[in-house]
Amino acid sequence: HPSCFMLPTHGMKTILSTVGVISFHGNANKTHSSETGILRSDMSHFFKLILLILLGAGASFTVAPSDKVHGRAGTVTREISVFHPSRATVQNQGLLLSPKDVIEFGVSFDTFAPQFLWLPMIAAPESDLTKKIMGRSGIALMLGLALVHLIIVFIAASQKGSLDQILIFKEVFDPSNSQLAGMQKLFQYPNFVAEEWPHVLIWDLFVGRMIWLDGIERGIDTRIALSFCNFIGPPGLLIHAATCLLNGKGLPPMGYDPKQEDED
């Protein structure tokens, strides 16, 4: 367990702190096997990984006083960053990331993680690997993205100005006001953008997965529809519906089962 790191800069602080949390508990092999289990669609392990990432991002280094070395050329000052999880919450030796930092991390995670799920659906929709990733495992992965979004919402709602956003949001649903003007006001609040952007990305992915599943089940090419769904959302669904009609397959069921209605 390395207890200290000589760091010329602090650019790798978050990564090292995450690694430090894992190594501190002495279960590196166990953690690795847990992460492997995630790929096997173990939902509970996936949620544990998400929480571990957030806790790792929140962990910090404690910075010891500057160590001065005297030499002929003058005094050289170096900083020694010491990571010690057990001391991170006592005597102000360590500081958790600010709410803004956690929100930034969550937004980045929910921005880039979905792209690794879109890619196989668009590039190789019929492959066994895609079916494995976006089949049962896809449910756990999307729930993990939703969990990160929920954390963003809770943190953003606890920040200053959240009440003002609620009042403006009320104006948006007032028919006597301009809805566009109300949304422009809301987008001036970074915390609202932090909630809204992952919200859009996750719902687009949810609809995209339904389109992909429908294409697999009914033999419909969904690559164009999925590409548009990823970039601009609803038009992708319209393209999928048009593709279904042109192929004589009827409208996409989107979870509706007419056979079940007939049985009832």
N, C-alpha and C positions, 0 to 999 in steps of 0.2 A: 504494500500500500504506500505509494509515494505520498508523502505528507506535504511536500512543498515543490514549487515550480519556479524556476528562474524565468521571468517573462519580460522581454524588452518592451512589449506592448501588451494591451489588454484586449486585443481583437478576438482572441479565441476563448474568452472567459466563459461564455455560455456552454461551448462544446466541452471544455475541460471540466466544468462543474458537473455536467451530466455524466461524464465518464467517472468523475470523482465519486458521485453518489453511488454508482454501480460498484466501483472497486472497493469503496468503504465498507459496504455490506458483505464483501467477500463472496458474492454469488455470481460472478461473471459468467460461469458456464451455465448456471441455472437460468440467468436472464437471457442468455443466447438461445437456450432451448425454448424458453417462453415465447421469444420473438418468432422462433420457427413455428411454434404452435399457432401463431396468429395467421400465418399463411395457410394453415389448415382450418381456417374459419372458426377458431375458438373465440367467441365473442368476448368472454370474460377476460381472456388474456389481452385481447386488443384494447379494451378499455383501460386495463392496467398499464399498457404501454403508453397510451395517450396521457394518462395522469403522470407517469414517470417522466415523460418528455417535458410536461409543464412544470413539474417539481424540479427537474434538472435545470430548466431555463431559469427558475426562480432562485436556485442556489447561487452563492456568490463566493468570492475569495475575500479573505481578510488580508489587509495590507499592513505589513509590519513597518515600523518606523524606518526612515531612510538610513541605509548603512553607508557611512562615509569612509572612503579609502583615501589616505593621504599619500601622495607621491611627489616626485620632482616636478611633474607637469602641473601640479595643482591638486585640488580636491575633486574626486570623482564620486558622484552619488549614484547609487543603484537601489532599485526597489526590489524587495523580495515579497512575492505574493504567496501567501500560505493558505492552502485550502484545508479547512478542518470543519466538517459538518456539525460536529457536536458543539462547537463554539460559535456557530453562525448566529445564534439567537441570544447570546449572552454578552454583556459588557460592550455592546455595540461593535463587536469585532467583525460582524458581517451584516450586509444589508440585502434584503430581498429586492428583486426587480420591482420597479414602480408599476402601478396599474397600466400606465401608458406602454411600458415595455412588454408586458404580458399581452396586451391587446395587439400590439404590433406583431408579436410572435404568432398569435392565433390567426390574425388576418393573413400573414404570409403562408402559414401552414395550410389554411383553407383555400388559398389562391392556387398554390402549386400542386398540392397532393391530388386534387381531382384530375389534373391533366394526365397523370399516370394511369388513371382508370379510363379516361376517354380514349387514349391512344390505342389500346388493344381492341376496343369495340369498333373503332373506325378502320384501323389498319387490317385487322384479321378477325372479323366478327364470328367466323365459323370455327376458329381454331379451338382445340381442347384447352389450351392455356387460358384463352379469353373466357371460355365457359367456366373454368375453375375459379378465375379471379372474380368475375362479375356474376357468377351464380350465387351459391349460398354465401361465399365469402364477401360478395359485393354488399350484402345486407349489413354485415358487421362493419365493413369499411365505411359505408355511408353513415351508419349510426355513430361511428367514431368522429367523422367530420361534423356531424350535428352536435356532438358533445362539446367539441372545441368551440363551435358557434355559441352554444349555450353559456359557456364560461365567459365568452366575450360579452354577451348580453348582460350577464349578471354584473360584471365589472364595470361596463359602460354605464349601466343604470345607477350605479353607486357613486358616479362622479358628479362633480359640480355641473349644473346646467341641464341635468337630465329632466327636471320638471319642465323647463322651458321647451324642451323638445316634445314632451307629451302635449303641451298646450298647442304648439304649432301643428302637431299631428292631428289634433282635434279639428283645427282649421281646415286641414286638407279634406276632411270628410264633411265639411259644411258646404252644401250646394251653392250658397250665396257667395262663396269665396272662389278665387282662382286656385284650382288644384295644382297647376304647374308652379305658380308663385309660391305656394306653401311648400312644395317639394324642394324648390330652390333654396328656401330658407333652411330647411332641414339639412340639406347637403353642405351647409356652412359649418355644421357641427361634425368634427372628426369622429366622435364616438358613434354618431348615427351612421356615418359612412362605414365604420368598422363593423356595425351590425348588418347593414343592408347588403354590402358587397358579398360576404360569405353566404348570406341568405340566398341571394340570386344564384350563386355558383352551385350551391348544394341542391337547390330545387331543379336547376337545369340538369344536373347529373341524375337526379331521381327520375325525371321525365325521360332523359336519354336512355337510361337503363330499361325503362318500360318499352321504349321504341325498339331497342335492341332485342329484348325478349320476344316481342311480337314478331320481329323479323325472323328470328330463329324458329319460332313455332310455326309460322305460316309461310316460310320460304320467301321472304321479301328482302330485297337489297336495301339496307338502311344506311349505307355509308354517307350518302349525300345529306340525308335528313339529319343524321347525327352530327355531321360537321357544322351545319347551320344551327342546330340546337345548342351545340357547345358555344358558338360565337354570339348568337343573338336570340337564343331561347325559343319562344313560341313559333316563329316561322319554320323552325325545324320540325315541329309537330305537324304544321300544315303541309309541309312537303311530304312527310311520311303518310299523312292521310291521302294526299293526292296520288302518291305512288301506289298505295293499297287499292284505290279505286281504279286506277289505270290498269292494274294487273288483275282486275276482277275479283279481288279478295274482300271487298267491302271495307267499311270504316274500321280503324283499329279499335279493338274492344277496350283497351286500357283498363283491364281488370274485370270488365263486365262479361259474364258468362250467360249467353242466351239459353243454353241447355238447362242451366239451373232454374231459370224462370219457367221454362216449359214443364219441368218436373213439379214445380210448386203449383 
